[in-house]
Amino acid sequence: MPKESPAIKDVFDIPTESGSGYPSPFNEPCMDRVRRRLGDQFGLTDFGVNLEVLPPQSWSSQRHWHTNEDEFIYVIDGTPTLITDEGETVLQPGSIAGFAAGNENGHHLVNKSDTPVTLLEIGSRRPGDSCRYSDIDMQMVGRGQPDAKFTRGNGDPY
């Protein structure tokens, strides 16, 4: 019996996830984002690949950095604004950005345009990762684990 092909012919057959798992009110700017978890379709465990669509005025995330995860962004369509410690940079189709694990330069993308933005997010899935949020008193500890939780900087839960 032949093996089933690992190819998925249409990315739009992959289910979408909308919104954000952030506690309120930090979830509000990200509620309209839509992700398709592409890597999960193949059981990938070393890295994740997401196809993300940011409608106008939505955010990819709160501005953040990872303790133990590399991140890479590739813009497919639209003009998102990358916001980092250095300021704002408008990206365009074909633009790329990368963030090494442990680099405390908080970053996120904001769609300030009137048209949707489509991008690929690729990130390592290293154990022990935590996420720190640059502009708010929040961190996520145990990221990727069943007991992951959002806390304040002092460890108090939200």
MARDREN-659059 format. One record per atom (N, C-alpha, C): x, y, z; atom name. Coordinates in nm, 3 decimals. Atoms other than C-alpha are relative to their C-alpha. Layout:
BEGIN
       X       Y       Z atom
       X       Y       Z   CA
...
This chain:
BEGIN
       X       Y       Z atom
   0.085  -0.118   0.000    N
   0.000   0.000   0.000   CA
   0.089   0.124   0.000    C
  -0.084  -0.121   0.004    N
   0.150   0.342  -0.094   CA
  -0.022   0.088   0.123    C
   0.010  -0.095  -0.112    N
   0.224   0.594   0.180   CA
  -0.074   0.125  -0.044    C
   0.070  -0.126   0.027    N
   0.009   0.905   0.203   CA
   0.102   0.113  -0.011    C
  -0.089  -0.113   0.020    N
   0.181   1.218   0.075   CA
  -0.009   0.097   0.119    C
   0.004  -0.099  -0.107    N
   0.284   1.467   0.346   CA
  -0.045   0.138  -0.047    C
   0.038  -0.131   0.053    N
   0.178   1.753   0.117   CA
  -0.147   0.030   0.028    C
   0.137  -0.050  -0.009    N
  -0.133   1.958   0.185   CA
  -0.015   0.093  -0.119    C
   0.010  -0.073   0.126    N
  -0.255   2.096  -0.143   CA
  -0.049   0.143   0.015    C
   0.054  -0.135  -0.015    N
  -0.438   2.402  -0.013   CA
   0.014   0.044   0.145    C
  -0.024  -0.050  -0.135    N
  -0.316   2.596   0.290   CA
  -0.130   0.047   0.065    C
   0.124  -0.052  -0.056    N
  -0.667   2.735   0.330   CA
  -0.093  -0.112   0.048    C
   0.072   0.113  -0.060    N
  -0.791   2.384   0.420   CA
   0.040  -0.019   0.146    C
  -0.047   0.011  -0.138    N
  -0.596   2.418   0.747   CA
  -0.087   0.089   0.088    C
   0.087  -0.082  -0.088    N
  -0.818   2.537   1.036   CA
   0.069   0.127   0.049    C
  -0.052  -0.127  -0.052    N
  -0.777   2.892   1.162   CA
  -0.023   0.010   0.149    C
   0.017  -0.038  -0.140    N
  -0.734   3.021   1.515   CA
  -0.004   0.151   0.003    C
   0.012  -0.146  -0.010    N
  -0.847   3.373   1.596   CA
   0.019   0.044   0.143    C
  -0.006  -0.059  -0.132    N
  -0.784   3.602   1.886   CA
   0.133  -0.019   0.068    C
  -0.120   0.000  -0.081    N
  -0.535   3.591   2.168   CA
  -0.028  -0.067   0.134    C
   0.012   0.060  -0.133    N
  -0.474   3.400   2.489   CA
   0.042   0.093   0.111    C
  -0.040  -0.096  -0.103    N
  -0.354   3.713   2.669   CA
  -0.116   0.029   0.094    C
   0.107  -0.046  -0.090    N
  -0.545   3.818   2.980   CA
  -0.050   0.138  -0.044    C
   0.060  -0.131   0.030    N
  -0.779   4.114   2.938   CA
   0.068   0.105   0.087    C
   0.036  -0.061   0.128    N
  -0.722   4.396   2.849   CA
   0.107  -0.017  -0.107    C
  -0.114   0.011   0.093    N
  -0.394   4.291   2.679   CA
  -0.036  -0.077  -0.126    C
   0.042   0.077   0.115    N
  -0.580   4.060   2.440   CA
  -0.068   0.086  -0.108    C
   0.086  -0.078   0.089    N
  -0.787   4.339   2.280   CA
   0.065   0.038  -0.134    C
  -0.056  -0.040   0.130    N
  -0.540   4.466   2.011   CA
   0.027  -0.120  -0.093    C
  -0.035   0.120   0.077    N
  -0.480   4.105   1.897   CA
  -0.122  -0.087  -0.032    C
   0.118   0.086   0.013    N
  -0.838   3.975   1.888   CA
  -0.037  -0.032  -0.144    C
   0.039   0.024   0.139    N
  -0.877   4.002   1.510   CA
   0.105  -0.075  -0.081    C
  -0.102   0.074   0.076    N
  -0.553   3.826   1.411   CA
  -0.048  -0.143  -0.024    C
   0.040   0.136   0.037    N
  -0.597   3.490   1.239   CA
   0.125  -0.078  -0.036    C
  -0.118   0.084   0.026    N
  -0.339   3.209   1.238   CA
  -0.042  -0.137  -0.050    C
   0.007   0.141   0.039    N
  -0.304   2.879   1.061   CA
   0.132  -0.061   0.043    C
  -0.121   0.063  -0.053    N
  -0.055   2.655   1.241   CA
   0.048  -0.106  -0.100    C
  -0.042   0.085   0.110    N
   0.117   2.507   0.936   CA
   0.088  -0.115   0.046    C
  -0.092   0.105  -0.045    N
   0.394   2.315   1.112   CA
  -0.069  -0.111   0.075    C
   0.072   0.101  -0.078    N
   0.149   2.137   1.339   CA
  -0.066  -0.104  -0.090    C
   0.063   0.094   0.093    N
  -0.011   1.975   1.032   CA
   0.089  -0.119  -0.032    C
  -0.097   0.104   0.032    N
   0.305   1.769   0.991   CA
   0.065  -0.059   0.125    C
  -0.057   0.050  -0.125    N
   0.378   1.702   1.359   CA
   0.138   0.055   0.029    C
  -0.132  -0.059  -0.025    N
   0.682   1.932   1.357   CA
   0.013   0.039   0.147    C
  -0.019  -0.031  -0.142    N
   0.826   1.970   1.707   CA
   0.121   0.089   0.025    C
  -0.119  -0.082  -0.021    N
   1.162   2.147   1.659   CA
  -0.024   0.148  -0.030    C
   0.032  -0.138   0.031    N
   1.010   2.461   1.510   CA
  -0.147   0.008  -0.042    C
   0.138  -0.024   0.040    N
   0.669   2.612   1.444   CA
  -0.004   0.094  -0.119    C
   0.021  -0.086   0.116    N
   0.543   2.775   1.125   CA
  -0.147   0.039   0.000    C
   0.138  -0.050   0.003    N
   0.232   2.993   1.125   CA
  -0.019   0.093  -0.119    C
   0.043  -0.097   0.099    N
   0.055   3.171   0.843   CA
  -0.096   0.092   0.073    C
   0.079  -0.094  -0.079    N
  -0.087   3.485   1.002   CA
  -0.054   0.110  -0.089    C
   0.063  -0.113   0.067    N
  -0.329   3.744   0.872   CA
  -0.038   0.102   0.107    C
   0.033  -0.110  -0.089    N
  -0.354   4.080   1.047   CA
  -0.094   0.095  -0.074    C
   0.090  -0.098   0.060    N
  -0.664   4.277   0.953   CA
   0.046   0.142   0.035    C
  -0.038  -0.138  -0.032    N
  -0.631   4.657   0.949   CA
  -0.018   0.031   0.149    C
  -0.004  -0.049  -0.138    N
  -0.545   4.806   1.289   CA
   0.024  -0.109   0.104    C
  -0.025   0.105  -0.099    N
  -0.469   4.469   1.453   CA
   0.149  -0.019   0.024    C
  -0.137   0.027  -0.042    N
  -0.151   4.359   1.631   CA
   0.027  -0.150  -0.012    C
  -0.041   0.140  -0.001    N
   0.042   4.034   1.596   CA
   0.007  -0.053   0.143    C
  -0.021   0.039  -0.140    N
   0.107   4.028   1.971   CA
   0.023   0.128   0.080    C
  -0.057  -0.108  -0.079    N
   0.199   4.250   2.259   CA
   0.150   0.003  -0.031    C
  -0.144  -0.009   0.025    N
   0.557   4.375   2.222   CA
   0.071  -0.091   0.100    C
  -0.056   0.106  -0.084    N
   0.769   4.088   2.356   CA
   0.139  -0.043  -0.048    C
  -0.122   0.069   0.038    N
   1.095   3.892   2.352   CA
   0.001  -0.135   0.072    C
  -0.006   0.136  -0.054    N
   1.176   3.526   2.423   CA
   0.134  -0.028   0.065    C
  -0.123   0.038  -0.067    N
   1.430   3.386   2.664   CA
   0.073  -0.111  -0.072    C
  -0.063   0.120   0.055    N
   1.490   3.067   2.468   CA
  -0.054  -0.037  -0.139    C
   0.056   0.031   0.132    N
   1.323   3.093   2.126   CA
   0.045   0.102  -0.102    C
  -0.027  -0.085   0.114    N
   1.443   3.231   1.796   CA
  -0.131   0.020  -0.076    C
   0.118  -0.029   0.081    N
   1.179   3.399   1.577   CA
   0.045   0.059  -0.133    C
  -0.027  -0.051   0.133    N
   1.172   3.480   1.206   CA
  -0.135   0.035  -0.064    C
   0.121  -0.048   0.065    N
   0.910   3.677   1.010   CA
   0.030   0.024  -0.148    C
  -0.008  -0.028   0.143    N
   0.855   3.688   0.632   CA
  -0.134   0.059  -0.043    C
   0.123  -0.068   0.043    N
   0.600   3.935   0.491   CA
  -0.036  -0.048  -0.141    C
   0.050   0.048   0.129    N
   0.394   3.785   0.208   CA
  -0.077   0.111  -0.071    C
   0.085  -0.101   0.062    N
   0.145   4.065   0.149   CA
  -0.031   0.109   0.103    C
   0.034  -0.111  -0.087    N
   0.067   4.408   0.293   CA
   0.122   0.072   0.053    C
  -0.107  -0.085  -0.054    N
   0.269   4.665   0.486   CA
  -0.012   0.014   0.151    C
   0.004  -0.011  -0.145    N
   0.295   4.587   0.856   CA
   0.109   0.094   0.051    C
  -0.100  -0.083  -0.067    N
   0.483   4.817   1.092   CA
   0.064  -0.083   0.110    C
  -0.076   0.070  -0.103    N
   0.755   4.646   1.296   CA
   0.038   0.103   0.106    C
  -0.032  -0.091  -0.110    N
   0.791   4.811   1.637   CA
   0.097  -0.071   0.093    C
  -0.106   0.053  -0.087    N
   1.111   4.748   1.836   CA
   0.048   0.112   0.091    C
  -0.060  -0.103  -0.085    N
   1.320   4.934   2.092   CA
   0.056   0.116  -0.082    C
  -0.058  -0.104   0.085    N
   1.472   5.127   1.799   CA
  -0.106   0.090  -0.062    C
   0.106  -0.081   0.060    N
   1.134   5.256   1.680   CA
  -0.085  -0.082  -0.095    C
   0.093   0.062   0.094    N
   0.904   5.180   1.388   CA
   0.063  -0.010  -0.138    C
  -0.046   0.024   0.136    N
   0.989   5.031   1.049   CA
  -0.115  -0.060  -0.080    C
   0.105   0.054   0.086    N
   0.731   4.983   0.775   CA
   0.062  -0.107  -0.090    C
  -0.046   0.111   0.083    N
   0.782   4.646   0.606   CA
  -0.090  -0.012  -0.123    C
   0.077   0.020   0.122    N
   0.659   4.536   0.265   CA
   0.015  -0.146  -0.043    C
  -0.016   0.138   0.046    N
   0.614   4.207   0.077   CA
   0.145  -0.030  -0.034    C
  -0.139   0.038   0.019    N
   0.946   4.026   0.075   CA
   0.090   0.040   0.116    C
  -0.080  -0.039  -0.117    N
   1.069   4.193   0.396   CA
   0.011  -0.117   0.096    C
  -0.022   0.101  -0.103    N
   1.216   3.971   0.665   CA
   0.048   0.067   0.128    C
  -0.050  -0.047  -0.129    N
   1.291   4.018   1.034   CA
   0.030  -0.123   0.085    C
  -0.036   0.111  -0.086    N
   1.458   3.793   1.290   CA
   0.037   0.048   0.138    C
  -0.020  -0.034  -0.141    N
   1.489   3.789   1.666   CA
   0.062  -0.120   0.070    C
  -0.070   0.109  -0.067    N
   1.746   3.576   1.847   CA
  -0.049  -0.018   0.143    C
   0.038   0.030  -0.138    N
   1.658   3.405   2.173   CA
   0.087   0.080   0.096    C
  -0.072  -0.072  -0.105    N
   1.755   3.610   2.477   CA
   0.027   0.145  -0.031    C
  -0.017  -0.141   0.035    N
   1.776   3.941   2.289   CA
  -0.119   0.076   0.056    C
   0.106  -0.068  -0.073    N
   1.574   4.173   2.512   CA
  -0.065   0.115  -0.076    C
   0.062  -0.102   0.084    N
   1.463   4.393   2.222   CA
  -0.144  -0.043  -0.032    C
   0.140   0.034   0.021    N
   1.083   4.370   2.244   CA
  -0.046   0.040  -0.139    C
   0.044  -0.023   0.137    N
   0.907   4.350   1.910   CA
  -0.143  -0.049  -0.019    C
   0.127   0.050   0.051    N
   0.569   4.310   1.743   CA
  -0.031   0.070  -0.131    C
   0.045  -0.059   0.124    N
   0.390   4.390   1.420   CA
  -0.138   0.059   0.021    C
   0.130  -0.067  -0.006    N
   0.100   4.634   1.390   CA
  -0.039   0.032  -0.144    C
   0.048  -0.035   0.134    N
  -0.110   4.668   1.077   CA
  -0.067   0.136   0.008    C
   0.052  -0.136  -0.002    N
  -0.156   5.044   1.053   CA
  -0.064   0.038  -0.134    C
   0.052  -0.029   0.133    N
  -0.275   5.017   0.692   CA
  -0.150  -0.032  -0.007    C
   0.142   0.027   0.023    N
  -0.624   4.981   0.546   CA
  -0.024  -0.133  -0.068    C
   0.014   0.131   0.065    N
  -0.558   4.638   0.392   CA
   0.064  -0.108   0.087    C
  -0.057   0.108  -0.081    N
  -0.482   4.297   0.547   CA
   0.148  -0.023  -0.028    C
  -0.140   0.040   0.010    N
  -0.126   4.183   0.610   CA
   0.004  -0.152   0.014    C
  -0.019   0.145  -0.010    N
  -0.023   3.820   0.549   CA
   0.149  -0.025   0.017    C
  -0.140   0.028  -0.026    N
   0.301   3.683   0.689   CA
   0.019  -0.141   0.051    C
  -0.041   0.126  -0.062    N
   0.485   3.370   0.791   CA
   0.077   0.031   0.126    C
  -0.075  -0.006  -0.126    N
   0.605   3.334   1.149   CA
   0.066  -0.136   0.017    C
  -0.072   0.124  -0.024    N
   0.871   3.074   1.218   CA
   0.074   0.017   0.131    C
  -0.066  -0.009  -0.129    N
   0.997   3.002   1.566   CA
   0.046  -0.135   0.051    C
  -0.048   0.123  -0.062    N
   1.204   2.744   1.747   CA
  -0.092  -0.034   0.117    C
   0.086   0.045  -0.111    N
   1.028   2.542   2.011   CA
   0.090  -0.060   0.109    C
  -0.093   0.048  -0.101    N
   1.304   2.513   2.266   CA
  -0.067  -0.011   0.136    C
   0.056   0.014  -0.135    N
   1.211   2.383   2.609   CA
   0.049   0.112   0.090    C
  -0.039  -0.098  -0.100    N
   1.219   2.626   2.897   CA
  -0.017   0.144  -0.042    C
   0.017  -0.137   0.047    N
   1.115   2.930   2.698   CA
  -0.098   0.076   0.089    C
   0.092  -0.095  -0.062    N
   0.958   3.226   2.873   CA
  -0.008   0.121  -0.090    C
   0.021  -0.117   0.083    N
   0.822   3.537   2.713   CA
  -0.017   0.120   0.092    C
   0.009  -0.124  -0.077    N
   0.865   3.887   2.851   CA
  -0.063   0.107  -0.088    C
   0.074  -0.103   0.074    N
   0.646   4.181   2.750   CA
   0.054   0.136   0.038    C
  -0.078  -0.122  -0.021    N
   0.831   4.509   2.710   CA
  -0.079   0.119   0.052    C
   0.076  -0.121  -0.032    N
   0.551   4.761   2.755   CA
  -0.101  -0.017   0.112    C
   0.100   0.028  -0.105    N
   0.335   4.595   3.020   CA
   0.062  -0.092   0.105    C
  -0.049   0.084  -0.109    N
   0.389   4.418   3.351   CA
  -0.056  -0.141  -0.017    C
   0.048   0.135   0.025    N
   0.345   4.067   3.213   CA
   0.114  -0.086  -0.053    C
  -0.089   0.100   0.056    N
   0.543   3.755   3.138   CA
  -0.078  -0.130  -0.015    C
   0.058   0.133   0.010    N
   0.455   3.405   3.026   CA
   0.110  -0.097   0.037    C
  -0.098   0.100  -0.044    N
   0.638   3.128   3.207   CA
  -0.049  -0.138  -0.041    C
   0.035   0.135   0.044    N
   0.649   2.769   3.087   CA
  -0.064  -0.004  -0.136    C
   0.061  -0.008   0.132    N
   0.560   2.867   2.733   CA
   0.009  -0.133  -0.073    C
   0.005   0.125   0.075    N
   0.454   2.569   2.523   CA
  -0.030  -0.123   0.086    C
   0.028   0.111  -0.091    N
   0.387   2.354   2.830   CA
  -0.145   0.007   0.046    C
   0.141  -0.001  -0.046    N
   0.044   2.250   2.964   CA
  -0.025   0.093   0.119    C
   0.018  -0.085  -0.118    N
   0.103   2.450   3.283   CA
   0.048   0.144  -0.022    C
  -0.042  -0.138   0.031    N
   0.208   2.772   3.104   CA
  -0.100   0.098   0.057    C
   0.091  -0.100  -0.056    N
   0.069   3.085   3.263   CA
   0.058   0.140  -0.017    C
  -0.038  -0.141   0.001    N
   0.073   3.462   3.241   CA
   0.007   0.048   0.142    C
  -0.014  -0.058  -0.132    N
   0.202   3.640   3.547   CA
   0.047   0.145  -0.014    C
  -0.064  -0.131  -0.007    N
   0.305   3.986   3.650   CA
   0.150  -0.024   0.016    C
  -0.145   0.012  -0.011    N
   0.679   4.054   3.662   CA
   0.045  -0.059   0.133    C
  -0.037   0.053  -0.130    N
   0.685   3.965   4.032   CA
  -0.046  -0.144   0.023    C
   0.047   0.137  -0.012    N
   0.526   3.625   3.965   CA
  -0.146  -0.016   0.039    C
   0.142   0.008  -0.034    N
   0.172   3.710   4.080   CA
  -0.081  -0.034  -0.125    C
   0.079   0.037   0.118    N
  -0.081   3.545   3.846   CA
  -0.100   0.109  -0.040    C
   0.108  -0.085   0.049    N
  -0.327   3.735   3.630   CA
  -0.129  -0.072   0.023    C
